[in-house]
Amino acid sequence: QQFAIAQVQEGPQYLLSSLRVQNSVAIDIHAMKNDMIHRLTEYFEGLSSSVQFSILACGVFFFFGVHNLLQEAIMSIPGFTFGVMLG
């Protein structure tokens, strides 16, 4: 019983320190993400405008293709009758 009482008394402290650790990890991950985005943006802006345009144009066609594949997959689900037009 003494062990259980000691464990319950340490519970809130453990929870608070655990939340602090999770918060610091979340802050570190957020800082790493911001640094990665900043580096990628600097790299992209360092490219010539024709290369930037080519990358963006290919991205548009790629994601449009993915969009169409997903629409076709949704339409092929048995019992799905809502879709009218695929584009």
MODELLER restraints for C-alpha pairs under 7 A, 6 or more apart:
rsr = mdl.restraints
at = mdl.atoms
rsr.add(forms.Gaussian(group=physical.xy_distance, feature=features.Distance(at['CA:44:A'], at['CA:52:A']), mean=7.00, stdev=0.5))
rsr.add(forms.Gaussian(group=physical.xy_distance, feature=features.Distance(at['CA:68:A'], at['CA:87:A']), mean=6.77, stdev=0.5))
rsr.add(forms.Gaussian(group=physical.xy_distance, feature=features.Distance(at['CA:71:A'], at['CA:86:A']), mean=6.89, stdev=0.5))
rsr.add(forms.Gaussian(group=physical.xy_distance, feature=features.Distance(at['CA:75:A'], at['CA:83:A']), mean=6.85, stdev=0.5))
